[in-house]
Amino acid sequence: MPTPYLPPATHPVRGVVWAIHLVVPLLGLWLLLANPDVNIPWQHHASHFWMIVIVAGVNVVLGAMISEAARRRRDARLFLVSMVFLSSAGFFFLHGLATPVIILPGGSLGFDIGHQAGLTIAAGFAFASALPLGERAARAVLGAQHAIRAALLAVMIGWGLVSLVPGLTSLSVPPPVSPVPWLAWASVLGLLLYGAASVMMFLLHRRRPSAMLISLITAYALLAEAMIAGMSQLNWHLSWWEWHLLLTLAFLFVAYSAYVQFRREGSSSGLFDSVTLAATVARIRRDYDSALEEMVEHVRRGEPLAAARLSGKFRLSEGQAAVLDRAGEALANERELSGRLAALVAVSSQTRVGLPEGQLLATALERVRQAYGDVKIGLVAEGKVEIGSRAYEFDGGQPVRRDDRLAFPLTVKGHLAGVLEVPVGRTPQDEALAATLAGQLSLSLENARLYQELDTLFRQYMSPDVANALLADPAQAALGGELKELTALFADLKGFTTFSEKVTPGEIVEMLNRYHTAAVPCILGNGGTIVQFVGDALLALFNAPATQEGHARAACRAALEMQRAAAEVAEEMAWKRVDDVQWPTFRVGVNTGPALVGNIGSPELRGFNAMGDCVNVAARLQGVAEPGTVVIGETTLRQLGQGASVSPLGPLSLKGKEELVPAYVLTGLQ
């Protein structure tokens, strides 16, 4: 099994060292209390007073710094931590003022119990600071912070009055019994609160490793040990001086950690961020993410010293601002490069068959301008390549520079077809990417123009479905096919031979074009594929090559629409003609069944077609149809279902068929 991750401060070796630092003071206290000969008294009032003043001053500075961080971050936990330091500092200072000969002539009860009272109050704040406060509780604490400070100040002022004004209360006179018998029991609550706070802070450190959290846990533990040392009440003995030393170490430990972090980061703005509530940490991360985005955006627009805009908000040092400027510039370049690569990929993905040239260039320009800025494209016109008043000539494929613009040639089949003009970039990669973009646009332009040629020379000679299938998969042009159920539609013009004998060849072509112009959209509009034009006849397939639901109904609908369209053409031409030549009329046969569908012919010349009995029957049904009618087979009728209006023709004897074939005249279709 893999070894589980342990944060550095909770690594076994470091944990043992940390535990030793906490155990040694308790071991020393035990040795002093167990050996009265060693626990000698040393009473020096001045040393005691000035040590208290210095340590309390350090504590007040720490409390003020954490309080300012709490105000700036709007964090309830930091506020409560600041109250730990301010309350302990205040009562520690009052204990110093109660030093004999400073204000009072001798010892007092307030001098004996003041530090324990202050540490107990601080323990309450420590416990509250370690709780996982929710948003509502955090808002309540922040809303009451001024009242809490005022209450603490009132308590400290009241304690100072009753313990320092001579003869005012029993706190300002020596205790009747020393040590005070109830003081040890009164200290138990503070010990429990410090212990719980240390455990909760340690669990927080496990989730969010931080040196400042470790220093705060150590401070809470040392404050608890100071309470234990003070419970002996052996004033002026070495054990009594030990709790003063423990208090000093607790405060200096946090101060030193803050100093080390300040030296490492160069700023005091984030010294205590690791102590904050989870919601505050998330908000700080969002703020920094937003600030980083803002900085990158400034640099991307070419604005210098983007970090300087943020130094006031985040209290950055000059060194940090300079580093962020350089990092922001690097990130902006990276982001710009990624954006241009994405634009290149987008242009490549938009290069597909069938996209008109104008739409292709407009779409590409819209996407490219998002990454490159003011990009322009000019195409060859009358042998010239111009963008505005700027004319371009290229020596080979080398780009041309004009002021702050860089122009690249666009080519089609090796010939100049246009120019791509982009702003000059800031990095060497910019020119390489622009050259790649010009190459991709050249390919796109060439594909669009080749497709237009295909559309004219290829598509108009066969069904769009067949053309699309061959473009997508050229292997489908191989000889052979597959067996597939389809509906075949045969149509020819009754009276074509008579009409041809009476008119010129030009009029024959005009007539055929008029009829096919009317008929072809009816077939294509219903999903059919026209595979043959043979003189006046045509063959269309439904459900081949593309699969089509309801192909029998689609074929019949197309046949009826053909007859209506052809009738309109015949009526129009009959009105225009002055001779007695009658235009031919379509007759249509439709049949459904299996057929072999594929490419038929030779390796040199082939065509898409369908072969099978159902196709032959469709041709025979067309042959028996009266002009202007549609005749369908029985299989087709069964697939039409409800809504088909037919007139039965009875079983018919068709050429090439031994059995009789039922047939029907289709007159309507809902």
N, C-alpha and C positions, 0 to 999 in steps of 0.2 A: 504494500500500500504506500502511496506517496506520503511524504512527511507533511503534516498540515502547516499552513503558513502561520507564523507568529510575528506580530509587530516587533520591531527592534527593542522597544522598552520592555516587552514581556518575554523576550527570549530567555530561556532558562538561565544562562550565565549572567546576563544583565539583571534578571529578576532576583537572582541570589544576591548580587552586589547591592541592589536597591533595598532588599529586605535587611541586609546587614546594617545599612545606614540607619534603618528604623529600629532595629533590635539593640544596637550598641547603646543608645541613650537609656533605654529601659534597663539594660544590664548594668550600666554605670549607676543608675539610681538605686537599683537593688543592692549593689555593693556598698554604696554610701550608707543606705539605711541599715544594712546588716552589720556594718562596722562603724559604730559611733566614734571610735577613735580616729577614723579617717575622715568622717563627716565633720570637719572642724568648722567653727564659726569665723566669719570675716565680715565685719560691719564697717562699711565705708560709704557714707551717705552721698557724697559728691559723685563717686563713680556710678552708684546706682541711678542717681537722678539723670546724669548726662547720657548714660546708656539708654535709659527709657526715652529721653527726648529724641535722640538720634534714630532709634528704631521706630518710634511712633511716627517721626517725620517721614522715614522711608515708606512706612505703611500708608500714610496719608497720600503720598505721591502715587503709590500703586493703586490705591482706591480711587483716586481722582482720574488716573489714566483709564482704568477699567470702566469707571462711570462715564467718561467721555466716549469710550468705545461703545458702551451700551446705548448712549444717546444717538450716536452716529448710525449704529446698526439697528436701532430700535429693537433691542433684544432684552428680554426679561431675565434670562439667566445671567448675562453679564452684569445687569443691575444688581442682582442678588449677590453675586460674587463680590462686587465692589462694596456692598454693605458688610460682608464678612470682614474685609480689611479695615473699613472705616470704623465699624463698631469695636473691633479688637484694638485698633489704634487709639480710639478715644478713651476707652477704659484703661488701656495701658498707660496713656499719658496721665489720666487721673490718679492711677496708682503711683506714678512718679512724683506727682505734686504732693501726694500724701507721705512722701519720704520724710522721716523725722528731720527737724530743723529747717526744712524748706518753707513750709507754711505752719504746720503744727509743731509744737515743741518736742513731742515724743511720738511713739507709735499710736495706732488707732485701729478700730475694728474695720473701718473702710480700707485701710492700708492692707489688712490681712485678707479680706475677701473680695476686694474690688476687681482684681484680675480674673478671679474665678467667675464673678458675675458677668464681666465683659465677654469672657470666652464662652460662657453658656449662651448669651445672646447671639454671639457670632456663630455658634453651632447651629442655632435655629436657622439663620440665613444660609449657612453652608448646606444644611439638609434640603432646604427649599431650592437652592441653586442646582442640586443634583437631580431633582425630580424631572421626569420627561413631560414638561408642561405642554398642554395643547394650546391651540390658537386662542381659545376663549380665556383660559387661565393666564396666558402670557399677556393678553390685552388688559386683563384686570390688574395684573401686577404693574404693568407700565402706567396704567391709568392712576394707580395709587402711589406711584413712586415719590411724588412730592410729599404726600401725607406720611409715608414711611420714613423719609428722611427727617421730616419735622418731628415725628414721634421719637425717633432715635436721638435727635439733638436735644429734645426736651428731657428725655430720660437721663442723658449724660449731664446736662446742666443741673437737673435735680439731684443726681448722685453727687456731683461736685459740691453743691451747696450743703447737703446734709452730711457729707463726709469731710469737708474741708473747713467749714465755719466752726471755730472752737466752741464747744459746749452746746451747739445747736441740737444735736441728736446723739444717740449712743454710738453712731458710726464715726464721730469725730473724737472719741475718747478711747483709750485702750480697752480691749475686751476684758470682762471679768475673769474669764478662764481662757487659757491659751495652752494648746491649740483649741480652736472653736470646734466643739464636738459634732455639730450638725453639718459642717461645711463639706466633709467628704461625701456624705450621702447626697447633698445638694448638687454635687458635681457629676453624679452618675448620668443624669439626663444629657448633659453636654457631651459626655463620652460616647453615649449611644448614638447621638445625632451625628457626631463627627465620624464614627465608625460606619454608619449607614451611608453618609455622604461620600466617604472614601470608596466604599464598595460600588455605589452607583456610578461614580465618576470613572472607576476602573472599568466597569462594563461599557461605559461610553467610549473609553479609550480603545477597548478591544474592537469596537465597530469603526472608530475613527481615530487611528493612531496619531498622537501629537505630543511633542515635547512639552508644550505648555500645559496640557492636561496632566501629564505625569508630574510636573512641578506643582500643580494645584493639588493633586492627590497627596503628594508628599507634604505639602503645607498643612492640609487638613489632618494628616496623621501626626505631624509634629505638634500641632495645636492640641490634639487629644493627649499626647504624651506630656505636654506642658501642664495640662490640667491634672494628670496623674501625679506629676512631680510636685505640683502645688498643694495636693491633698495632704501631704505630710505636715505642712505648716511649720517647718523648722526654720523660722525666720533667721536670715543672715548666715545659715549654714551652707555648705557646698551644695547639698541637695536642693536648697531653696534658690541658690544662684543658677542651678541647672535649668529650672523652668524658664528663667529669664533668657538663658542661652538658647533654649529650644524655640522660644518665641522669636528670638532674633534670627535663628536659622530658617524658620518657616517663612518669614517675610523676605529675607535675603535670597532664599532659594528661588522664589517667584521673580524677584527683582533681577537676579542674575540670568534666569531663563529668558526674561523679556529683553535684557540687554544683549544676550547672544543672538536672539532672533532679530533684533534691530540691526545689529552689525551685519548679519547675513543678508537681510532683505533691504537695508538702507532706508527703511521707512517704518513709522510706528502705526500706520493705518490698519494693518492686519495682524498685529501682535496677538490679539485675543480672539481671532475669528474661529479658531478651532474649538473654543469653549462654548460657542453659541449654540442655540437650539437648532434642531434639524431644519425647521422652517426658515430660520435665518441663514443657515448654510446654503440652502437651496436658492434663497433670494440673492445671496452674495454671488453665487455661481451665475445666476441669470444676469446680474448686473455686470459681471466681468465678461460674460459672453457677449452681452449687448455692447459693452465698451470696446471689446475686441473687434466686433463687426463694424462699429462706428469708425474705429481707427483704420481698419483695412479699407473701408469705403473712402475715407479721406485720402489715403495714400493712393488708392486706385484712380482717384480723380486728379492725382498729381499735386495734392496739397501737402506741403512739408510740415514737419513737426506735428503730426496728428496726435501723438501721445501727449503733447503739451496741453492740448484741449482737455485732456482727462486728468492731468496731474492735480488740478485743484480738487476735482471730485473725489479722487482716490488717494490724495496726499502722496503723490509719487515724488521721489527724489529726482534730481537732474539726471543722475546715472540711469535710473529706471526708465525715465522718459526717453533717454537716448537709446537704450536697449530696445524698448518697445517700438520706437520709430524704425529701427533697423529690422526688427522682427516683423513689424507691420508691412514694411516695404517688401520684405521677402514673401510674406503671405499674400500680399496683393499681387505680386508677380506670379506666384504659384496659382492663385485664383484666376488671374487673367489668362494664364496659360491653359488652365483646365477649361475655362469658358470658351476659349478659341478652339481647343480640341473638340469640345462638345458641339460647337457650331460646325466644325468640319465633318463630324460624324452625322449630324443632322442633315447637312447638305447631301452627303453620300446616301443616306437613307431615303431622301426625297427624289433621288435620281431613279425613276422607275418608268417603265414603258407606258406610253399613253399620255404623259403629262405634257401639255402644249408648251412650246418654248417660252412664250411670254409669261405664263403662270409659273413655270419652273424658275425663271430668273427672278420674278417678283417674290416668290416664296423664299428662295435662297437669300436674296438681299435682306428681307425682313429678319431672317434668323441671324445672318452674319453681322448685321449692324449692331445687334445686341452685344456682340463680343468684340468687334473691331472698331466700332464707331461709325464715322461718316464714310461708308464704302460706296463706290459708284461703279457701274458697268456701262461700257459703250460698245456697240456692235458696229461692224464694218458697214458703211453706207456709201455707195458710189465710189468704192475703192479707198475710202478714208476711214481712219479710226479717230474719233473725237469725243471728248467729254467737255461740254461747254465750249470754251474758247481754246482748250488745250488739245492739240493734235499730237498723235504719237506715232513713232516709227521705231521698230525694234530690230536690233542687230542680233539675229539668232533668237535664243530664248531668254536673254538677259533682261532684267527689269530696268526701268527708266525712273530716275528720281527727279521730281520737280518740287523744289522748296521742301515742304513738309509732307509731300505725297510720294507714294511709291506705286508705279504702274507695272503690271505683269501682263504678258500677252495671253489671249485666249485663242486656242487653235482648234480647227476641225479638219481632220484628215491631213495634218501637217501644214495647213494654210492658216494665215492669220484671220480670225473671225471676230475679234473684239479685244477689249482691254479691261482689266480689273484694277481699280485704283483704290488704295488703302492708305490710311495715315501711317507715317513712319513710326515704327515701334521703338520701345525703350531697350529691348534686349535682343541679342543675336537670334534667339529662337523665334522672335516675331516675324522676321523676314522669311525664315524657313517655312513657318506655318502659312504665311501669306502665299508663298510659292506653291505649297501643297494645295492650298485652297484654289489657286488659279488652275492648277492641273485638274482638280476635281470638277470645277465648273466647266473646264474644257470638255471633259468626258461627258458631263451632263448635257452640255449644249450639243455635242456630237450625237449622243444617244437620241435627244429630242428630234434632231433633224433627220437622222436615219429612220426614226420611227415614222416621221411624216412621209418619207419615201416609201416605206413599207405599207403605210396606210393607203397610198395611191397605187403602188405596183403589185401589192400582194393581197391586201384585204378585199379590195373591190372585185377580185377574181374568184373569191370563195366566200362561204358563210363566215360571219364574224366568230361564231363558236369554234369552227374548225381552225381559223387563223389564230385565235387566242390559245387554243389547245396546243398548236404547233409551236407558238412562241414560248409558251411556258415549258413544254417538254418536246424538244425536237425529235426524241426517240419515237414519238407517236407517228412520225412520217414513215416508219419502216413498213415494208409490205406485210400483209396479214391483217387479222382482225379478231373480233370476239363475237360470240353469239349473244344476242340481246333482244328483248321484246321491244318493239317500237311500233309507231303508227306512221305509215307511208301515205303521202298525199301526191297524187298524180293529177296534172291539169294540162289540157291543151286547148287550142282554139278551133272550134267547129266552124268550117267555112273558110279556113286559112288558104287552102289550095285555090278555091274559086276567087278569093280576094287577090291572091298573088298574080293570077292570070290577067287581071284587069287593071293593075296599077304598076307604077314604076318600082324598081328595087329600092329607091330612096323612100318611097311611101311605105313599102313593106317594113323597112327598118324603123321608120317613125311609128308605125302602128304597134310593132312588137315592143318598142321602148315605152310607149304610152301604157300598154297593158301591164308590162312587167313593173313599171314604176308604180302602178296602182296596186299590183298584187304582192310584190315583195314585202312592203311594210306590214301587210296583214299577216304574213307568215312569220317574219322576224318578231313582230310585236307579240305573238303568242308563243314565242320560244322555239320556233321551228328552225331547222337548218336546211338551206337550199343546197343540194349537192349537184344538180345538173340543170342546165338550160340546153335543150336540144330543139333548135328551130323555134316552133311555136309552143313547145311543151316544156314543162318543168317538173322536177321531182324534189319534194321536201320531206325531211324526216323529223319526227318528234320523239324525244327520249334518246336521241343519238346525235352527236357524241356525248352531249351533256345530259345527265340524268334529269328527268322531269316528271313531277307528280301530275297525274291526270292528263297524260299526253294525248289520249284519245279525244277527250273533250276539247283540248287546246287545238288539235288538228281540225276538228269539225268546226270550231268557232272561226279558225282562220279561213276554212273553205267558204263558209257563208259570207264572211267579210269580203273575200276575194270576188265573189259573185256580185255583191252589191257595188263594190268599187268598179268592177269591169262594166257593169250595166250603166253606171254614170259616165264612164269614158265613152261607151258606144253611143249613148244618147247625145252627148256633147258633140261627137264627131259627125253623127248623122245630121245634126242641125247645121253644122258648118259646111258639109259637102253639098254640092249642087247636082252631082250625077246620081245615078241609081245604084252605085256600088255599095253593098251592105257590109259593114264591118263584122268580123267573126265574133263568136261568143264563146266564153269559157265553158268547159264541162269538166267536172272534178270527180275523181274517185278516191275514196279514203278506206284503208283497211289496216287492221291491227294484228300483229303476230310476231313470231321470232324471225330474226334475220341475222346474217353474218355482216357485221359492220366493221369497216376498216379501210386500209389503203390498198387499192387494186391497180395493177398495171405492171410496169417493168422497173428495173433499177434506174433507167434513164428518165422515165416519165410515168407518173402515177397520179391517181386521183382518189379522193375520199368518196365511198359509195356504200350501198347496202345491197346484199344479194339474198334472195330467199323467196319462198312461195308467197309470203304475205305481200311483198313488193310487186310480184307478178300479178297477183289478184287485184291490187290497187290499180295497176295499169289497165287490166281488163274491165274493171268497174267503171273507170273513166271512159272506156271505149263504148260502153252501153248507155252512158248517161246522156240525157237530152241536153241540148245547149241551155246554159243558164241554170243547171241543176247540180246537186251534189248527191252522189250515190255512195253508200257506205256498206261495209260488210257486217255480218252478224256479230263477229267478235267485237268490233268497234261499238255496235249498238249496245251490247251487254255492258260495256265499260262506261257508257254515257249515263246509265242509271235514269233517274227521274228527270223530267223536263225536256226530253227530246221529242220533237214532232216528226214522225216519219210516215211514209206511205210504202207498204210492202210491194216489191216487184215480183215476189215469188222466187222459187228456186230457178236459177239461171244456168244455162249451159255455156260455160266460158271456154275460150280457146285454150287448149293445153290442160284442161281439168277434166278428169274422167267423171268425177262426181258433180252433182248439181250444187250450185253455190247460192244460198239465200242472199238477197240484196234488198236495200231499202233506199228510198229517196228521202233525204233529210231536208225538211222544210223550215225547221226552227229549233232553237236551243236556248233554254232559259239559263 
